[in-house]
Amino acid sequence: MKAATWTGVNEVSVEDVPEPTILNDHDVILKIRQSVTCGSDLHLIGGYIPFMRAGDVIGHEFLGEVVEVGKEVRDRKVGDRVVVAPFAACGSCWYCKQELYSLCDNGNANPGITEGLWGQGVGGCFGYSHAMGGYAGSHAELMRVPYADVGTFVVPEGVSDTRALFASDAASTGWMGADLAGTEPGDVVAVWGAGGVGQMAARAAMLLGAEQVVVIDRVPERLTQVRTHVGAEAVDYTTTDVVAELRERTGGRGPDVCIEAVGMEAHAPGTPGIYDQVKQQLRLQTDRPTAVREAITACRKGGTVFTLGVFAAMVDKFPLGAAMNKGLTLRGAQVHAQRYIPELLRRMEADELVTEHLATHVMPLGEAPEGYRMFKEKDDGCVRAVFLP
């Protein structure tokens, strides 16, 4: 079958790979209907996650049709149209029972790498390197999904493929950030990053009752989507002092909740941006924490900063003094999608949550290398590229 694979730093190729088979009784095989690029994929492609092997199938945000089921699968049947959580989770371990699904003790069959990096192993993510389990990803014609009764969700008949597709990761990640940051009615929420996750975090904050939501980015097309489709306020960080503007918009206090949805390749104008990029390229730090630093500075005293963007290991000049002395709560997580997808599908069915606008470029799977180029370079206003096998 055809699949989009990582073949080297900044190289994606569509290749013939073996078809998946049922390996465990709780597996299903999906015929992929739609699969979409994610900003965190760019860290893999760019070589910032050093646990990829040439030929690895990438992709972790997807929707498909069940074509084969393992003999212990109870709740799924052939023909079901399902959206799938990006992290494989058993549903039985202590972490799964706390609804911390991306921390599942059993979802990553290769936990030693992350144990060495972070002190403990974390869950396994589809198409996201051998540090995260070595699972084949979703940019393919067929895919094996383990723990199918836990991680797959039947899409309501009235919800389109493209709308449901983003419940897999972008919408569930964004919702998680707004929820676990403790967003309450009347809050002011600032979101760094107007990609799919940032837009969904902003929309989630609004639906959770936030009084004012401000999204910060520099790409005109994304800022337009924020205003038009999300209904939040948008700020171009290249034209203003973001911290000063947020103070002004909040009567001098600062946002109650600051959500970082950028990750380890954050851009910044001027000397700070150059400093971070040089340090990263020289491997003197693994990640560029520009947006996190700004969020900590901007957040009101006693507020919450939540990191949704993917980070790998170490950052330089982290403002720990500001976080401590301002009494901030710092949180972060990979997505516990199983916890949120059912609610998201209900809201999608009720037209409270729309996502189709994120799919700016829809193309055949065979054009995946071009789709990733456009996505990385933000060419032609590309917010997300969706692949159709």
C-alpha positions in Angstrom: 0.0 0.0 0.0 1.0 3.6 -0.4 2.1 5.7 2.6 3.9 9.0 3.4 7.2 8.2 5.1 10.0 10.1 6.7 13.1 9.5 4.6 15.5 12.0 6.1 15.7 15.5 7.6 13.2 17.7 5.7 12.4 14.8 3.4 8.9 13.2 3.0 8.3 10.5 0.4 5.3 8.5 -0.7 6.4 4.8 -0.8 5.1 1.3 -1.0 5.0 -0.2 2.5 3.5 -3.5 3.8 -0.2 -3.6 4.7 -0.9 -3.8 8.5 -2.3 -6.9 10.1 -4.1 -7.6 13.4 -1.3 -8.2 16.0 -3.4 -8.2 19.2 -7.0 -9.2 19.9 -8.0 -5.6 20.7 -6.7 -4.2 17.4 -8.7 -3.0 14.4 -7.6 -2.2 10.9 -8.8 1.1 9.5 -9.2 2.2 5.9 -8.1 5.8 6.2 -10.6 8.3 4.9 -8.8 11.5 5.8 -5.5 12.3 7.6 -4.1 15.7 8.3 -0.8 17.4 8.9 0.0 18.7 12.4 2.5 21.3 13.5 4.2 18.8 15.7 5.0 16.7 12.6 7.3 19.5 11.5 9.5 18.8 14.5 9.9 15.2 13.3 10.5 16.2 9.7 13.0 18.8 10.6 15.1 16.4 12.6 14.4 17.9 16.1 13.0 14.6 17.3 16.1 12.3 16.9 14.4 8.9 17.1 13.1 8.6 13.5 14.1 5.9 11.1 14.0 6.2 7.3 10.8 4.7 6.1 8.7 5.4 9.2 5.1 6.2 8.3 4.1 9.6 9.8 0.7 11.2 10.7 -1.4 11.0 13.9 -4.6 13.0 13.3 -7.1 10.9 11.3 -10.4 9.4 10.6 -11.2 6.1 9.0 -13.6 3.1 8.4 -13.2 -0.1 10.3 -12.4 -3.0 7.8 -11.2 -5.7 10.2 -11.6 -6.3 14.0 -9.7 -8.4 16.5 -11.6 -11.1 18.3 -11.7 -9.3 21.6 -13.0 -6.0 20.2 -16.4 -5.4 21.7 -17.7 -2.0 20.7 -16.5 -1.6 17.1 -17.6 -3.4 14.0 -16.7 -3.5 10.3 -18.1 -0.5 8.6 -18.0 1.9 11.6 -16.7 5.4 10.7 -14.5 6.4 13.5 -12.2 9.2 14.6 -9.1 8.1 16.6 -7.2 9.5 19.5 -3.5 10.1 18.6 -2.2 8.3 21.7 -2.6 4.5 22.1 -4.0 3.9 25.6 -5.0 0.7 27.3 -7.9 2.1 29.4 -6.9 -0.2 32.3 -3.8 1.2 34.0 -3.8 3.8 36.8 -3.1 6.7 34.4 -6.0 5.7 32.1 -8.3 5.4 35.0 -7.4 9.0 36.0 -8.2 10.0 32.3 -4.5 10.9 31.7 -4.5 8.8 28.6 -1.3 10.1 26.9 0.6 8.9 30.1 -0.7 5.3 29.7 1.7 2.8 31.2 1.0 0.3 28.4 0.6 2.3 25.2 4.3 2.7 24.5 6.2 -0.6 23.9 9.5 1.2 23.9 9.5 3.4 27.0 13.2 3.3 27.7 14.0 6.4 25.6 11.5 8.7 27.4 12.5 7.2 30.7 16.0 8.4 30.0 14.9 11.8 28.8 12.2 12.7 31.2 12.6 10.3 34.2 9.5 8.2 33.3 8.1 6.6 30.2 5.0 8.2 28.6 2.4 6.8 26.2 2.8 5.9 22.6 1.7 8.2 19.8 0.9 7.1 16.2 3.5 8.0 13.6 5.7 9.9 16.1 9.1 8.3 16.3 10.4 5.3 18.1 10.6 7.2 21.4 6.8 7.3 21.3 6.3 3.6 20.6 7.4 3.2 16.9 3.8 3.0 15.7 3.1 3.4 12.0 1.2 6.6 11.3 -2.0 7.6 9.5 -0.8 9.0 6.2 -1.5 5.7 4.6 -4.2 3.7 2.9 -4.6 1.3 5.9 -3.6 1.5 9.5 -3.6 -0.8 12.6 -5.1 0.8 15.7 -4.6 -1.0 19.1 -6.9 -0.7 22.1 -9.7 0.0 19.6 -12.5 0.1 22.2 -10.7 2.8 24.1 -9.3 5.0 21.4 -11.8 5.0 18.5 -15.1 6.9 18.5 -18.0 6.5 16.1 -18.7 9.7 14.3 -22.4 10.8 14.4 -24.1 10.5 11.0 -24.7 14.3 10.7 -21.0 15.2 11.2 -18.8 15.4 8.1 -15.5 13.6 7.7 -13.6 16.9 7.6 -15.3 18.3 10.7 -14.8 15.1 12.7 -11.2 14.8 11.5 -10.0 17.6 13.8 -11.6 16.1 16.9 -8.7 13.6 16.7 -6.1 16.0 17.8 -6.4 19.8 17.1 -9.8 20.2 18.8 -9.1 17.8 21.6 -5.7 19.3 22.3 -7.1 22.8 22.3 -10.1 21.9 24.5 -7.7 20.1 26.9 -5.6 23.3 27.3 -8.6 25.5 28.0 -10.1 22.9 30.4 -7.0 21.9 32.4 -5.9 25.5 32.6 -9.0 26.1 34.7 -10.8 28.5 32.3 -13.9 29.9 34.1 -16.7 32.2 33.1 -15.5 35.8 33.0 -11.9 34.9 32.5 -9.5 36.7 30.0 -7.6 34.1 28.0 -4.6 34.7 25.8 -3.5 32.1 23.3 -0.1 32.1 21.6 -0.3 30.5 18.1 -3.2 30.7 15.6 -2.7 27.3 14.0 -5.3 24.6 14.3 -4.6 23.9 18.0 -4.5 27.5 19.0 -7.7 28.3 17.2 -9.4 25.3 18.9 -8.1 26.4 22.3 -9.5 29.8 21.8 -12.9 28.4 20.7 -12.9 26.1 23.7 -12.2 29.0 26.1 -15.1 30.9 24.6 -17.5 27.9 25.0 -16.3 27.5 28.6 -17.4 31.0 29.3 -14.3 33.2 28.9 -15.2 36.9 28.6 -12.4 37.9 26.4 -10.1 35.6 24.2 -7.1 37.0 22.4 -5.0 35.0 19.9 -1.4 36.0 19.1 0.3 35.1 15.8 2.0 36.7 12.8 0.4 35.0 9.8 -2.4 37.1 8.2 -4.5 34.2 7.0 -4.5 32.5 10.4 -5.4 35.8 12.2 -8.3 36.2 9.7 -9.6 32.8 10.5 -9.4 33.6 14.2 -11.7 36.6 13.7 -14.0 35.0 11.1 -14.4 31.4 12.2 -13.5 31.4 15.9 -14.9 34.8 16.9 -11.9 35.7 19.1 -9.7 38.8 19.0 -6.5 38.6 17.0 -3.1 40.3 17.6 -0.2 40.4 15.2 2.9 40.2 17.4 5.1 41.8 14.7 3.2 45.1 15.0 2.9 45.6 18.7 4.4 44.9 22.2 2.3 41.9 23.1 2.8 42.1 26.9 1.9 45.8 26.9 -1.1 45.3 24.7 -2.5 42.5 26.9 -2.0 44.7 30.0 -3.9 47.4 28.3 -6.8 45.1 27.2 -7.1 43.8 30.8 -7.0 47.0 32.8 -3.3 46.5 33.7 -3.8 43.1 35.3 -2.9 40.6 32.5 -4.8 37.5 31.3 -6.1 35.0 33.8 -5.1 32.1 31.5 -2.2 32.0 29.0 -2.1 29.1 26.6 1.0 28.4 24.6 0.2 26.5 21.3 3.4 27.1 19.4 6.0 24.6 20.6 9.7 24.0 20.1 10.2 26.0 16.9 8.7 29.3 18.0 9.6 32.4 16.1 10.4 35.9 17.5 11.4 39.2 15.9 14.7 40.8 16.6 17.6 39.6 18.8 15.7 37.2 21.0 14.6 35.2 18.0 18.0 35.0 16.5 19.5 34.0 19.9 17.1 31.1 20.3 17.5 29.9 16.7 21.3 29.9 16.9 21.3 28.1 20.2 18.9 25.4 18.8 20.8 24.9 15.6 24.1 24.5 17.5 22.2 22.0 19.8 23.0 24.1 22.8 19.3 23.9 23.5 16.8 21.6 22.0 13.7 23.9 21.9 13.0 27.6 21.3 10.7 28.7 24.2 10.0 32.2 23.0 6.2 32.0 23.3 6.4 30.3 26.8 8.6 33.1 28.1 6.2 35.7 26.8 3.2 33.9 28.3 4.8 33.8 31.7 5.7 37.5 31.6 2.2 38.5 30.4 0.1 36.3 32.7 -1.5 38.0 35.7 -0.2 37.3 39.2 -1.7 34.0 40.4 -2.8 33.0 36.9 -2.2 29.8 34.9 0.2 29.1 31.9 -0.6 26.0 30.0 1.8 24.6 27.4 0.2 22.7 24.5 3.0 23.1 22.0 5.4 20.1 21.8 8.7 20.4 23.5 11.5 17.7 23.5 14.0 18.4 26.2 15.9 21.5 27.3 15.4 25.2 26.9 17.6 28.2 27.8 16.7 31.3 29.9 13.5 29.9 31.3 12.0 32.7 33.5 11.5 30.5 36.6 11.9 33.5 38.9 8.9 35.2 37.3 6.8 32.0 37.5 7.6 31.5 41.2 7.4 35.1 42.4 4.1 35.8 40.5 2.6 32.6 42.0 1.8 31.1 38.6 0.5 27.6 37.9 2.4 26.0 35.1 0.9 23.0 33.4 1.3 21.1 30.2 0.4 17.8 28.6 0.2 15.7 25.5 -3.4 15.3 24.5 -5.7 13.1 26.6 -8.0 12.9 23.6 -10.1 9.9 24.8 -11.3 12.2 27.6 -12.6 14.9 25.2 -13.5 13.4 21.8 -17.1 12.3 22.8 -17.9 15.9 24.0 -16.3 17.4 20.9 -18.4 15.2 18.6 -21.6 16.2 20.4 -20.7 19.9 20.0 -19.8 19.4 16.4 -23.1 17.7 15.8 -24.8 20.8 17.4 -22.8 23.2 15.2 -21.2 24.7 18.3 -17.7 23.7 17.1 -16.8 24.0 13.4 -13.4 23.0 12.1 -13.7 22.7 8.3 -12.0 26.0 7.7 -8.8 24.6 9.0 -8.6 22.2 6.0 -7.3 24.9 3.6 -5.6 22.4 1.3 -7.2 19.0 0.5 -5.1 16.7 -1.8 -4.4 13.1 -2.7 -2.0 11.1 -0.4 0.4 11.0 -3.3 0.9 14.7 -2.9 1.9 14.5 0.7 5.5 15.8 0.2 4.1 19.0 -1.5 1.4 19.3 1.2 4.1 19.3 3.9 6.2 21.8 2.0 3.2 24.1 1.8 2.3 23.6 5.4 5.8 24.2 6.7 6.4 27.3 4.5 2.8 28.6 5.0 2.6 28.8 1.3 -0.7 29.9 -0.3 -2.2 30.5 3.1 -1.9 26.8 4.1 -3.2 26.2 7.7 -3.5 22.4 7.4 -3.1 20.0 4.5 -5.6 17.1 4.4 -4.6 13.9 2.6 -7.1 11.6 0.9 -5.8 8.0 0.3 
